[in-house]
Amino acid sequence: MLPEPLPEAIAALKEQDGGDLLVIGSTVLVHSLLQHGLVDELRLMIDPVLVGGGKRLFPDDGALRPLRLVAHEVTGTGTIIATYAPA
C-alpha cells in the first residue's frame, strides 16, 4: 500500500535513487501515470496478430500526448518493440 495518493507517491519514488519503475499489464495504472505526466518512457510491443478487442492502453479522453521514437527493434517473429518518450 502506498502512503500517499498515487501521483504523489509515484513522484516521490521517482526522486529516489535506484532502478527504473516498470509497469507491466496495468492499463489503469498507466492511464493514471499518463494523466499526471509521470511517464518518462513507453515500451510498446506490437505483435503481428489482429485481435478484435481488448483493453485500451491509452485513455479515451481526447488529450494530445506527443511522443518521439527513441529506439525500435524487430524480433525474428515480427514483433516490433518501440520505445517512445514524451516529446
PDB file of N, CA, C and O in Angstrom, chain B, residues numbered from 101:
ATOM      1  N   MET B 101       0.838  -1.183   0.000  1.00  0.00           N
ATOM      2  CA  MET B 101       0.000   0.000   0.000  1.00  0.00           C
ATOM      3  C   MET B 101       0.879   1.241   0.000  1.00  0.00           C
ATOM      4  O   MET B 101       1.840   1.333   0.764  1.00  0.00           O
ATOM      5  N   LEU B 102       0.547   2.183  -0.851  1.00  0.00           N
ATOM      6  CA  LEU B 102       1.305   3.420  -0.918  1.00  0.00           C
ATOM      7  C   LEU B 102       0.805   4.383   0.159  1.00  0.00           C
ATOM      8  O   LEU B 102      -0.397   4.452   0.416  1.00  0.00           O
ATOM      9  N   PRO B 103       1.728   5.137   0.800  1.00  0.00           N
ATOM     10  CA  PRO B 103       1.346   6.004   1.910  1.00  0.00           C
ATOM     11  C   PRO B 103       0.632   7.288   1.490  1.00  0.00           C
ATOM     12  O   PRO B 103       0.091   7.988   2.346  1.00  0.00           O
ATOM     13  N   GLU B 104       0.615   7.608   0.221  1.00  0.00           N
ATOM     14  CA  GLU B 104       0.035   8.854  -0.265  1.00  0.00           C
ATOM     15  C   GLU B 104      -0.863   8.553  -1.454  1.00  0.00           C
ATOM     16  O   GLU B 104      -0.886   7.424  -1.945  1.00  0.00           O
ATOM     17  N   PRO B 105      -1.599   9.546  -1.917  1.00  0.00           N
ATOM     18  CA  PRO B 105      -2.309   9.332  -3.182  1.00  0.00           C
ATOM     19  C   PRO B 105      -1.314   8.950  -4.283  1.00  0.00           C
ATOM     20  O   PRO B 105      -0.151   9.351  -4.235  1.00  0.00           O
ATOM     21  N   LEU B 106      -1.761   8.192  -5.253  1.00  0.00           N
ATOM     22  CA  LEU B 106      -0.892   7.626  -6.282  1.00  0.00           C
ATOM     23  C   LEU B 106       0.050   8.623  -6.947  1.00  0.00           C
ATOM     24  O   LEU B 106       1.254   8.370  -6.962  1.00  0.00           O
ATOM     25  N   PRO B 107      -0.422   9.738  -7.496  1.00  0.00           N
ATOM     26  CA  PRO B 107       0.515  10.628  -8.202  1.00  0.00           C
ATOM     27  C   PRO B 107       1.651  11.113  -7.305  1.00  0.00           C
ATOM     28  O   PRO B 107       2.805  11.148  -7.731  1.00  0.00           O
ATOM     29  N   GLU B 108       1.335  11.487  -6.074  1.00  0.00           N
ATOM     30  CA  GLU B 108       2.362  11.975  -5.159  1.00  0.00           C
ATOM     31  C   GLU B 108       3.329  10.862  -4.768  1.00  0.00           C
ATOM     32  O   GLU B 108       4.533  11.095  -4.664  1.00  0.00           O
ATOM     33  N   ALA B 109       2.809   9.654  -4.551  1.00  0.00           N
ATOM     34  CA  ALA B 109       3.658   8.524  -4.170  1.00  0.00           C
ATOM     35  C   ALA B 109       4.614   8.152  -5.305  1.00  0.00           C
ATOM     36  O   ALA B 109       5.790   7.887  -5.053  1.00  0.00           O
ATOM     37  N   ILE B 110       4.136   8.128  -6.527  1.00  0.00           N
ATOM     38  CA  ILE B 110       4.984   7.782  -7.667  1.00  0.00           C
ATOM     39  C   ILE B 110       6.018   8.879  -7.901  1.00  0.00           C
ATOM     40  O   ILE B 110       7.185   8.587  -8.161  1.00  0.00           O
ATOM     41  N   ALA B 111       5.598  10.131  -7.811  1.00  0.00           N
ATOM     42  CA  ALA B 111       6.542  11.240  -7.983  1.00  0.00           C
ATOM     43  C   ALA B 111       7.651  11.153  -6.933  1.00  0.00           C
ATOM     44  O   ALA B 111       8.813  11.407  -7.251  1.00  0.00           O
ATOM     45  N   ALA B 112       7.316  10.801  -5.690  1.00  0.00           N
ATOM     46  CA  ALA B 112       8.327  10.663  -4.637  1.00  0.00           C
ATOM     47  C   ALA B 112       9.267   9.495  -4.935  1.00  0.00           C
ATOM     48  O   ALA B 112      10.474   9.606  -4.719  1.00  0.00           O
ATOM     49  N   LEU B 113       8.733   8.385  -5.427  1.00  0.00           N
ATOM     50  CA  LEU B 113       9.575   7.238  -5.781  1.00  0.00           C
ATOM     51  C   LEU B 113      10.550   7.602  -6.899  1.00  0.00           C
ATOM     52  O   LEU B 113      11.706   7.180  -6.875  1.00  0.00           O
ATOM     53  N   LYS B 114      10.095   8.374  -7.868  1.00  0.00           N
ATOM     54  CA  LYS B 114      10.950   8.765  -8.990  1.00  0.00           C
ATOM     55  C   LYS B 114      12.115   9.638  -8.537  1.00  0.00           C
ATOM     56  O   LYS B 114      13.157   9.660  -9.192  1.00  0.00           O
ATOM     57  N   GLU B 115      11.956  10.355  -7.432  1.00  0.00           N
ATOM     58  CA  GLU B 115      13.011  11.221  -6.914  1.00  0.00           C
ATOM     59  C   GLU B 115      14.101  10.441  -6.172  1.00  0.00           C
ATOM     60  O   GLU B 115      15.196  10.960  -5.953  1.00  0.00           O
ATOM     61  N   GLN B 116      13.806   9.205  -5.789  1.00  0.00           N
ATOM     62  CA  GLN B 116      14.769   8.404  -5.036  1.00  0.00           C
ATOM     63  C   GLN B 116      15.785   7.767  -5.969  1.00  0.00           C
ATOM     64  O   GLN B 116      15.531   7.569  -7.157  1.00  0.00           O
ATOM     65  N   ASP B 117      16.956   7.446  -5.394  1.00  0.00           N
ATOM     66  CA  ASP B 117      17.952   6.689  -6.141  1.00  0.00           C
ATOM     67  C   ASP B 117      17.471   5.261  -6.305  1.00  0.00           C
ATOM     68  O   ASP B 117      16.714   4.753  -5.478  1.00  0.00           O
ATOM     69  N   GLY B 118      17.911   4.616  -7.373  1.00  0.00           N
ATOM     70  CA  GLY B 118      17.533   3.228  -7.587  1.00  0.00           C
ATOM     71  C   GLY B 118      17.223   2.975  -9.041  1.00  0.00           C
ATOM     72  O   GLY B 118      17.472   3.811  -9.909  1.00  0.00           O
ATOM     73  N   GLY B 119      16.675   1.808  -9.285  1.00  0.00           N
ATOM     74  CA  GLY B 119      16.383   1.392 -10.645  1.00  0.00           C
ATOM     75  C   GLY B 119      15.125   2.030 -11.198  1.00  0.00           C
ATOM     76  O   GLY B 119      14.488   2.872 -10.564  1.00  0.00           O
ATOM     77  N   ASP B 120      14.794   1.600 -12.394  1.00  0.00           N
ATOM     78  CA  ASP B 120      13.612   2.098 -13.077  1.00  0.00           C
ATOM     79  C   ASP B 120      12.347   1.556 -12.432  1.00  0.00           C
ATOM     80  O   ASP B 120      12.353   0.476 -11.842  1.00  0.00           O
ATOM     81  N   LEU B 121      11.271   2.309 -12.546  1.00  0.00           N
ATOM     82  CA  LEU B 121       9.947   1.848 -12.149  1.00  0.00           C
ATOM     83  C   LEU B 121       9.264   1.327 -13.402  1.00  0.00           C
ATOM     84  O   LEU B 121       9.148   2.050 -14.391  1.00  0.00           O
ATOM     85  N   LEU B 122       8.818   0.093 -13.369  1.00  0.00           N
ATOM     86  CA  LEU B 122       8.200  -0.521 -14.538  1.00  0.00           C
ATOM     87  C   LEU B 122       6.748  -0.873 -14.245  1.00  0.00           C
ATOM     88  O   LEU B 122       6.401  -1.248 -13.124  1.00  0.00           O
ATOM     89  N   VAL B 123       5.910  -0.749 -15.257  1.00  0.00           N
ATOM     90  CA  VAL B 123       4.515  -1.168 -15.173  1.00  0.00           C
ATOM     91  C   VAL B 123       4.299  -2.178 -16.278  1.00  0.00           C
ATOM     92  O   VAL B 123       4.540  -1.892 -17.451  1.00  0.00           O
ATOM     93  N   ILE B 124       3.847  -3.354 -15.903  1.00  0.00           N
ATOM     94  CA  ILE B 124       3.570  -4.389 -16.891  1.00  0.00           C
ATOM     95  C   ILE B 124       2.120  -4.840 -16.712  1.00  0.00           C
ATOM     96  O   ILE B 124       1.761  -5.416 -15.685  1.00  0.00           O
ATOM     97  N   GLY B 125       1.304  -4.575 -17.707  1.00  0.00           N
ATOM     98  CA  GLY B 125      -0.042  -5.129 -17.739  1.00  0.00           C
ATOM     99  C   GLY B 125      -1.100  -4.432 -16.918  1.00  0.00           C
ATOM    100  O   GLY B 125      -2.144  -5.034 -16.668  1.00  0.00           O
ATOM    101  N   SER B 126      -0.899  -3.203 -16.483  1.00  0.00           N
ATOM    102  CA  SER B 126      -1.931  -2.498 -15.724  1.00  0.00           C
ATOM    103  C   SER B 126      -2.339  -1.237 -16.473  1.00  0.00           C
ATOM    104  O   SER B 126      -1.726  -0.181 -16.317  1.00  0.00           O
ATOM    105  N   THR B 127      -3.372  -1.363 -17.281  1.00  0.00           N
ATOM    106  CA  THR B 127      -3.803  -0.198 -18.053  1.00  0.00           C
ATOM    107  C   THR B 127      -4.341   0.904 -17.147  1.00  0.00           C
ATOM    108  O   THR B 127      -4.193   2.083 -17.466  1.00  0.00           O
ATOM    109  N   VAL B 128      -4.958   0.547 -16.030  1.00  0.00           N
ATOM    110  CA  VAL B 128      -5.492   1.552 -15.109  1.00  0.00           C
ATOM    111  C   VAL B 128      -4.359   2.397 -14.542  1.00  0.00           C
ATOM    112  O   VAL B 128      -4.467   3.622 -14.484  1.00  0.00           O
ATOM    113  N   LEU B 129      -3.272   1.751 -14.123  1.00  0.00           N
ATOM    114  CA  LEU B 129      -2.124   2.476 -13.592  1.00  0.00           C
ATOM    115  C   LEU B 129      -1.470   3.328 -14.680  1.00  0.00           C
ATOM    116  O   LEU B 129      -1.114   4.480 -14.430  1.00  0.00           O
ATOM    117  N   VAL B 130      -1.311   2.782 -15.867  1.00  0.00           N
ATOM    118  CA  VAL B 130      -0.713   3.546 -16.967  1.00  0.00           C
ATOM    119  C   VAL B 130      -1.558   4.773 -17.279  1.00  0.00           C
ATOM    120  O   VAL B 130      -1.004   5.850 -17.502  1.00  0.00           O
ATOM    121  N   HIS B 131      -2.879   4.644 -17.302  1.00  0.00           N
ATOM    122  CA  HIS B 131      -3.757   5.794 -17.555  1.00  0.00           C
ATOM    123  C   HIS B 131      -3.494   6.896 -16.530  1.00  0.00           C
ATOM    124  O   HIS B 131      -3.374   8.067 -16.888  1.00  0.00           O
ATOM    125  N   SER B 132      -3.406   6.515 -15.259  1.00  0.00           N
ATOM    126  CA  SER B 132      -3.178   7.495 -14.201  1.00  0.00           C
ATOM    127  C   SER B 132      -1.809   8.154 -14.332  1.00  0.00           C
ATOM    128  O   SER B 132      -1.687   9.369 -14.176  1.00  0.00           O
ATOM    129  N   LEU B 133      -0.781   7.363 -14.618  1.00  0.00           N
ATOM    130  CA  LEU B 133       0.564   7.917 -14.771  1.00  0.00           C
ATOM    131  C   LEU B 133       0.637   8.874 -15.956  1.00  0.00           C
ATOM    132  O   LEU B 133       1.267   9.928 -15.859  1.00  0.00           O
ATOM    133  N   LEU B 134       0.004   8.523 -17.068  1.00  0.00           N
ATOM    134  CA  LEU B 134      -0.025   9.407 -18.237  1.00  0.00           C
ATOM    135  C   LEU B 134      -0.755  10.709 -17.910  1.00  0.00           C
ATOM    136  O   LEU B 134      -0.303  11.793 -18.277  1.00  0.00           O
ATOM    137  N   GLN B 135      -1.873  10.590 -17.227  1.00  0.00           N
ATOM    138  CA  GLN B 135      -2.684  11.754 -16.882  1.00  0.00           C
ATOM    139  C   GLN B 135      -1.894  12.749 -16.030  1.00  0.00           C
ATOM    140  O   GLN B 135      -2.076  13.960 -16.154  1.00  0.00           O
ATOM    141  N   HIS B 136      -1.021  12.235 -15.168  1.00  0.00           N
ATOM    142  CA  HIS B 136      -0.269  13.088 -14.249  1.00  0.00           C
ATOM    143  C   HIS B 136       1.148  13.408 -14.745  1.00  0.00           C
ATOM    144  O   HIS B 136       1.950  13.968 -13.999  1.00  0.00           O
ATOM    145  N   GLY B 137       1.455  13.058 -15.986  1.00  0.00           N
ATOM    146  CA  GLY B 137       2.765  13.380 -16.545  1.00  0.00           C
ATOM    147  C   GLY B 137       3.922  12.657 -15.877  1.00  0.00           C
ATOM    148  O   GLY B 137       5.021  13.203 -15.779  1.00  0.00           O
ATOM    149  N   LEU B 138       3.686  11.438 -15.418  1.00  0.00           N
ATOM    150  CA  LEU B 138       4.703  10.689 -14.684  1.00  0.00           C
ATOM    151  C   LEU B 138       5.358   9.590 -15.512  1.00  0.00           C
ATOM    152  O   LEU B 138       6.090   8.762 -14.970  1.00  0.00           O
ATOM    153  N   VAL B 139       5.106   9.573 -16.815  1.00  0.00           N
ATOM    154  CA  VAL B 139       5.710   8.555 -17.684  1.00  0.00           C
ATOM    155  C   VAL B 139       6.916   9.166 -18.386  1.00  0.00           C
ATOM    156  O   VAL B 139       6.795  10.174 -19.082  1.00  0.00           O
ATOM    157  N   ASP B 140       8.075   8.552 -18.199  1.00  0.00           N
ATOM    158  CA  ASP B 140       9.297   9.008 -18.860  1.00  0.00           C
ATOM    159  C   ASP B 140       9.535   8.271 -20.174  1.00  0.00           C
ATOM    160  O   ASP B 140      10.187   8.787 -21.081  1.00  0.00           O
ATOM    161  N   GLU B 141       8.996   7.056 -20.261  1.00  0.00           N
ATOM    162  CA  GLU B 141       9.257   6.226 -21.432  1.00  0.00           C
ATOM    163  C   GLU B 141       8.162   5.177 -21.554  1.00  0.00           C
ATOM    164  O   GLU B 141       7.696   4.632 -20.553  1.00  0.00           O
ATOM    165  N   LEU B 142       7.758   4.899 -22.784  1.00  0.00           N
ATOM    166  CA  LEU B 142       6.801   3.826 -23.082  1.00  0.00           C
ATOM    167  C   LEU B 142       7.494   2.817 -23.983  1.00  0.00           C
ATOM    168  O   LEU B 142       8.087   3.188 -24.996  1.00  0.00           O
ATOM    169  N   ARG B 143       7.421   1.556 -23.620  1.00  0.00           N
ATOM    170  CA  ARG B 143       7.925   0.500 -24.496  1.00  0.00           C
ATOM    171  C   ARG B 143       6.724  -0.320 -24.936  1.00  0.00           C
ATOM    172  O   ARG B 143       6.083  -0.998 -24.134  1.00  0.00           O
ATOM    173  N   LEU B 144       6.438  -0.244 -26.213  1.00  0.00           N
ATOM    174  CA  LEU B 144       5.279  -0.938 -26.761  1.00  0.00           C
ATOM    175  C   LEU B 144       5.744  -2.139 -27.572  1.00  0.00           C
ATOM    176  O   LEU B 144       6.623  -2.028 -28.426  1.00  0.00           O
ATOM    177  N   MET B 145       5.146  -3.274 -27.292  1.00  0.00           N
ATOM    178  CA  MET B 145       5.409  -4.484 -28.071  1.00  0.00           C
ATOM    179  C   MET B 145       4.218  -4.696 -28.986  1.00  0.00           C
ATOM    180  O   MET B 145       3.100  -4.930 -28.528  1.00  0.00           O
ATOM    181  N   ILE B 146       4.467  -4.612 -30.272  1.00  0.00           N
ATOM    182  CA  ILE B 146       3.410  -4.736 -31.267  1.00  0.00           C
ATOM    183  C   ILE B 146       3.579  -6.082 -31.957  1.00  0.00           C
ATOM    184  O   ILE B 146       4.512  -6.291 -32.731  1.00  0.00           O
ATOM    185  N   ASP B 147       2.659  -6.986 -31.659  1.00  0.00           N
ATOM    186  CA  ASP B 147       2.719  -8.328 -32.229  1.00  0.00           C
ATOM    187  C   ASP B 147       1.971  -8.388 -33.548  1.00  0.00           C
ATOM    188  O   ASP B 147       0.969  -7.696 -33.726  1.00  0.00           O
ATOM    189  N   PRO B 148       2.456  -9.219 -34.484  1.00  0.00           N
ATOM    190  CA  PRO B 148       1.794  -9.321 -35.790  1.00  0.00           C
ATOM    191  C   PRO B 148       0.554 -10.218 -35.731  1.00  0.00           C
ATOM    192  O   PRO B 148       0.450 -11.214 -36.447  1.00  0.00           O
ATOM    193  N   VAL B 149      -0.382  -9.836 -34.857  1.00  0.00           N
ATOM    194  CA  VAL B 149      -1.631 -10.582 -34.683  1.00  0.00           C
ATOM    195  C   VAL B 149      -2.756  -9.560 -34.528  1.00  0.00           C
ATOM    196  O   VAL B 149      -2.604  -8.593 -33.782  1.00  0.00           O
ATOM    197  N   LEU B 150      -3.855  -9.750 -35.202  1.00  0.00           N
ATOM    198  CA  LEU B 150      -5.005  -8.872 -35.051  1.00  0.00           C
ATOM    199  C   LEU B 150      -5.988  -9.501 -34.081  1.00  0.00           C
ATOM    200  O   LEU B 150      -6.361 -10.666 -34.222  1.00  0.00           O
ATOM    201  N   VAL B 151      -6.398  -8.727 -33.106  1.00  0.00           N
ATOM    202  CA  VAL B 151      -7.371  -9.176 -32.120  1.00  0.00           C
ATOM    203  C   VAL B 151      -8.557  -8.228 -32.209  1.00  0.00           C
ATOM    204  O   VAL B 151      -8.369  -7.017 -32.324  1.00  0.00           O
ATOM    205  N   GLY B 152      -9.740  -8.743 -32.160  1.00  0.00           N
ATOM    206  CA  GLY B 152     -10.932  -7.925 -32.334  1.00  0.00           C
ATOM    207  C   GLY B 152     -11.347  -7.117 -31.128  1.00  0.00           C
ATOM    208  O   GLY B 152     -12.372  -6.437 -31.185  1.00  0.00           O
ATOM    209  N   GLY B 153     -10.617  -7.155 -30.060  1.00  0.00           N
ATOM    210  CA  GLY B 153     -10.998  -6.394 -28.864  1.00  0.00           C
ATOM    211  C   GLY B 153      -9.845  -6.348 -27.896  1.00  0.00           C
ATOM    212  O   GLY B 153      -8.709  -6.668 -28.244  1.00  0.00           O
ATOM    213  N   GLY B 154     -10.139  -5.952 -26.697  1.00  0.00           N
ATOM    214  CA  GLY B 154      -9.114  -5.883 -25.660  1.00  0.00           C
ATOM    215  C   GLY B 154      -9.184  -4.570 -24.918  1.00  0.00           C
ATOM    216  O   GLY B 154     -10.023  -3.716 -25.203  1.00  0.00           O
ATOM    217  N   LYS B 155      -8.282  -4.423 -23.955  1.00  0.00           N
ATOM    218  CA  LYS B 155      -8.226  -3.211 -23.150  1.00  0.00           C
ATOM    219  C   LYS B 155      -7.518  -2.106 -23.929  1.00  0.00           C
ATOM    220  O   LYS B 155      -6.600  -2.365 -24.708  1.00  0.00           O
ATOM    221  N   ARG B 156      -7.957  -0.882 -23.707  1.00  0.00           N
ATOM    222  CA  ARG B 156      -7.297   0.276 -24.306  1.00  0.00           C
ATOM    223  C   ARG B 156      -6.051   0.607 -23.492  1.00  0.00           C
ATOM    224  O   ARG B 156      -6.096   0.641 -22.262  1.00  0.00           O
ATOM    225  N   LEU B 157      -4.962   0.847 -24.169  1.00  0.00           N
ATOM    226  CA  LEU B 157      -3.743   1.253 -23.483  1.00  0.00           C
ATOM    227  C   LEU B 157      -3.798   2.724 -23.112  1.00  0.00           C
ATOM    228  O   LEU B 157      -3.375   3.110 -22.023  1.00  0.00           O
ATOM    229  N   PHE B 158      -4.318   3.550 -24.018  1.00  0.00           N
ATOM    230  CA  PHE B 158      -4.346   4.976 -23.781  1.00  0.00           C
ATOM    231  C   PHE B 158      -5.751   5.409 -23.393  1.00  0.00           C
ATOM    232  O   PHE B 158      -6.732   4.853 -23.887  1.00  0.00           O
ATOM    233  N   PRO B 159      -5.855   6.397 -22.512  1.00  0.00           N
ATOM    234  CA  PRO B 159      -7.172   6.860 -22.077  1.00  0.00           C
ATOM    235  C   PRO B 159      -7.970   7.452 -23.236  1.00  0.00           C
ATOM    236  O   PRO B 159      -7.396   8.014 -24.169  1.00  0.00           O
ATOM    237  N   ASP B 160      -9.254   7.327 -23.174  1.00  0.00           N
ATOM    238  CA  ASP B 160     -10.149   7.850 -24.211  1.00  0.00           C
ATOM    239  C   ASP B 160     -10.629   9.242 -23.803  1.00  0.00           C
ATOM    240  O   ASP B 160     -11.831   9.489 -23.709  1.00  0.00           O
ATOM    241  N   ASP B 161      -9.675  10.151 -23.561  1.00  0.00           N
ATOM    242  CA  ASP B 161     -10.024  11.490 -23.084  1.00  0.00           C
ATOM    243  C   ASP B 161      -9.789  12.585 -24.129  1.00  0.00           C
ATOM    244  O   ASP B 161     -10.042  13.760 -23.864  1.00  0.00           O
ATOM    245  N   GLY B 162      -9.309  12.203 -25.303  1.00  0.00           N
ATOM    246  CA  GLY B 162      -9.095  13.169 -26.363  1.00  0.00           C
ATOM    247  C   GLY B 162      -7.843  14.024 -26.210  1.00  0.00           C
ATOM    248  O   GLY B 162      -7.560  14.862 -27.066  1.00  0.00           O
ATOM    249  N   ALA B 163      -7.088  13.824 -25.129  1.00  0.00           N
ATOM    250  CA  ALA B 163      -5.881  14.638 -24.905  1.00  0.00           C
ATOM    251  C   ALA B 163      -4.778  14.245 -25.880  1.00  0.00           C
ATOM    252  O   ALA B 163      -4.579  13.064 -26.164  1.00  0.00           O
ATOM    253  N   LEU B 164      -4.070  15.235 -26.382  1.00  0.00           N
ATOM    254  CA  LEU B 164      -2.949  15.012 -27.282  1.00  0.00           C
ATOM    255  C   LEU B 164      -1.692  14.841 -26.434  1.00  0.00           C
ATOM    256  O   LEU B 164      -1.356  15.717 -25.637  1.00  0.00           O
ATOM    257  N   ARG B 165      -1.000  13.723 -26.601  1.00  0.00           N
ATOM    258  CA  ARG B 165       0.224  13.446 -25.860  1.00  0.00           C
ATOM    259  C   ARG B 165       1.326  13.105 -26.865  1.00  0.00           C
ATOM    260  O   ARG B 165       1.541  11.932 -27.173  1.00  0.00           O
ATOM    261  N   PRO B 166       2.015  14.110 -27.372  1.00  0.00           N
ATOM    262  CA  PRO B 166       3.041  13.855 -28.388  1.00  0.00           C
ATOM    263  C   PRO B 166       4.164  12.980 -27.837  1.00  0.00           C
ATOM    264  O   PRO B 166       4.602  13.142 -26.697  1.00  0.00           O
ATOM    265  N   LEU B 167       4.613  12.060 -28.669  1.00  0.00           N
ATOM    266  CA  LEU B 167       5.709  11.163 -28.311  1.00  0.00           C
ATOM    267  C   LEU B 167       6.769  11.225 -29.398  1.00  0.00           C
ATOM    268  O   LEU B 167       6.484  11.586 -30.540  1.00  0.00           O
ATOM    269  N   ARG B 168       8.002  10.868 -29.028  1.00  0.00           N
ATOM    270  CA  ARG B 168       9.055  10.738 -30.032  1.00  0.00           C
ATOM    271  C   ARG B 168       9.657   9.349 -29.898  1.00  0.00           C
ATOM    272  O   ARG B 168       9.875   8.853 -28.792  1.00  0.00           O
ATOM    273  N   LEU B 169       9.917   8.736 -31.028  1.00  0.00           N
ATOM    274  CA  LEU B 169      10.513   7.410 -31.060  1.00  0.00           C
ATOM    275  C   LEU B 169      11.983   7.521 -30.700  1.00  0.00           C
ATOM    276  O   LEU B 169      12.723   8.260 -31.349  1.00  0.00           O
ATOM    277  N   VAL B 170      12.425   6.789 -29.659  1.00  0.00           N
ATOM    278  CA  VAL B 170      13.824   6.855 -29.249  1.00  0.00           C
ATOM    279  C   VAL B 170      14.584   5.565 -29.559  1.00  0.00           C
ATOM    280  O   VAL B 170      15.815   5.562 -29.586  1.00  0.00           O
ATOM    281  N   ALA B 171      13.863   4.478 -29.792  1.00  0.00           N
ATOM    282  CA  ALA B 171      14.509   3.210 -30.159  1.00  0.00           C
ATOM    283  C   ALA B 171      13.453   2.278 -30.728  1.00  0.00           C
ATOM    284  O   ALA B 171      12.265   2.410 -30.434  1.00  0.00           O
ATOM    285  N   HIS B 172      13.902   1.332 -31.549  1.00  0.00           N
ATOM    286  CA  HIS B 172      12.990   0.308 -32.057  1.00  0.00           C
ATOM    287  C   HIS B 172      13.784  -0.943 -32.408  1.00  0.00           C
ATOM    288  O   HIS B 172      14.986  -0.898 -32.670  1.00  0.00           O
ATOM    289  N   GLU B 173      13.072  -2.047 -32.402  1.00  0.00           N
ATOM    290  CA  GLU B 173      13.681  -3.344 -32.713  1.00  0.00           C
ATOM    291  C   GLU B 173      12.588  -4.224 -33.315  1.00  0.00           C
ATOM    292  O   GLU B 173      11.431  -4.163 -32.900  1.00  0.00           O
ATOM    293  N   VAL B 174      12.959  -5.026 -34.278  1.00  0.00           N
ATOM    294  CA  VAL B 174      12.043  -6.010 -34.841  1.00  0.00           C
ATOM    295  C   VAL B 174      12.616  -7.381 -34.522  1.00  0.00           C
ATOM    296  O   VAL B 174      13.757  -7.682 -34.872  1.00  0.00           O
ATOM    297  N   THR B 175      11.824  -8.205 -33.860  1.00  0.00           N
ATOM    298  CA  THR B 175      12.294  -9.528 -33.475  1.00  0.00           C
ATOM    299  C   THR B 175      12.173 -10.498 -34.646  1.00  0.00           C
ATOM    300  O   THR B 175      11.594 -10.167 -35.681  1.00  0.00           O
ATOM    301  N   GLY B 176      12.718 -11.682 -34.475  1.00  0.00           N
ATOM    302  CA  GLY B 176      12.650 -12.711 -35.503  1.00  0.00           C
ATOM    303  C   GLY B 176      11.242 -13.168 -35.816  1.00  0.00           C
ATOM    304  O   GLY B 176      10.989 -13.714 -36.890  1.00  0.00           O
ATOM    305  N   THR B 177      10.313 -12.950 -34.882  1.00  0.00           N
ATOM    306  CA  THR B 177       8.922 -13.349 -35.113  1.00  0.00           C
ATOM    307  C   THR B 177       8.081 -12.213 -35.681  1.00  0.00           C
ATOM    308  O   THR B 177       6.879 -12.368 -35.897  1.00  0.00           O
ATOM    309  N   GLY B 178       8.723 -11.065 -35.922  1.00  0.00           N
ATOM    310  CA  GLY B 178       7.997  -9.931 -36.484  1.00  0.00           C
ATOM    311  C   GLY B 178       7.423  -8.973 -35.454  1.00  0.00           C
ATOM    312  O   GLY B 178       6.785  -7.989 -35.827  1.00  0.00           O
ATOM    313  N   THR B 179       7.632  -9.232 -34.174  1.00  0.00           N
ATOM    314  CA  THR B 179       7.173  -8.313 -33.136  1.00  0.00           C
ATOM    315  C   THR B 179       8.026  -7.050 -33.193  1.00  0.00           C
ATOM    316  O   THR B 179       9.250  -7.118 -33.311  1.00  0.00           O
ATOM    317  N   ILE B 180       7.368  -5.903 -33.110  1.00  0.00           N
ATOM    318  CA  ILE B 180       8.077  -4.619 -33.078  1.00  0.00           C
ATOM    319  C   ILE B 180       8.100  -4.149 -31.631  1.00  0.00           C
ATOM    320  O   ILE B 180       7.061  -4.076 -30.975  1.00  0.00           O
ATOM    321  N   ILE B 181       9.290  -3.833 -31.142  1.00  0.00           N
ATOM    322  CA  ILE B 181       9.429  -3.258 -29.810  1.00  0.00           C
ATOM    323  C   ILE B 181       9.831  -1.810 -30.033  1.00  0.00           C
ATOM    324  O   ILE B 181      10.949  -1.519 -30.457  1.00  0.00           O
ATOM    325  N   ALA B 182       8.906  -0.907 -29.741  1.00  0.00           N
ATOM    326  CA  ALA B 182       9.109   0.521 -29.970  1.00  0.00           C
ATOM    327  C   ALA B 182       9.180   1.243 -28.633  1.00  0.00           C
ATOM    328  O   ALA B 182       8.315   1.068 -27.774  1.00  0.00           O
ATOM    329  N   THR B 183      10.220   2.056 -28.465  1.00  0.00           N
ATOM    330  CA  THR B 183      10.392   2.822 -27.247  1.00  0.00           C
ATOM    331  C   THR B 183      10.146   4.289 -27.562  1.00  0.00           C
ATOM    332  O   THR B 183      10.778   4.865 -28.447  1.00  0.00           O
ATOM    333  N   TYR B 184       9.217   4.880 -26.824  1.00  0.00           N
ATOM    334  CA  TYR B 184       8.842   6.274 -27.010  1.00  0.00           C
ATOM    335  C   TYR B 184       9.084   7.065 -25.729  1.00  0.00           C
ATOM    336  O   TYR B 184       8.997   6.522 -24.628  1.00  0.00           O
ATOM    337  N   ALA B 185       9.384   8.338 -25.881  1.00  0.00           N
ATOM    338  CA  ALA B 185       9.491   9.277 -24.761  1.00  0.00           C
ATOM    339  C   ALA B 185       8.556  10.442 -25.051  1.00  0.00           C
ATOM    340  O   ALA B 185       8.276  10.738 -26.213  1.00  0.00           O
ATOM    341  N   PRO B 186       8.075  11.099 -24.014  1.00  0.00           N
ATOM    342  CA  PRO B 186       7.251  12.294 -24.271  1.00  0.00           C
ATOM    343  C   PRO B 186       8.049  13.305 -25.083  1.00  0.00           C
ATOM    344  O   PRO B 186       9.234  13.518 -24.828  1.00  0.00           O
ATOM    345  N   ALA B 187       7.395  13.926 -26.064  1.00  0.00           N
ATOM    346  CA  ALA B 187       8.075  14.903 -26.925  1.00  0.00           C
ATOM    347  C   ALA B 187       8.149  16.247 -26.248  1.00  0.00           C
ATOM    348  O   ALA B 187       8.686  17.197 -26.818  1.00  0.00           O
TER     349      ALA B 187
END
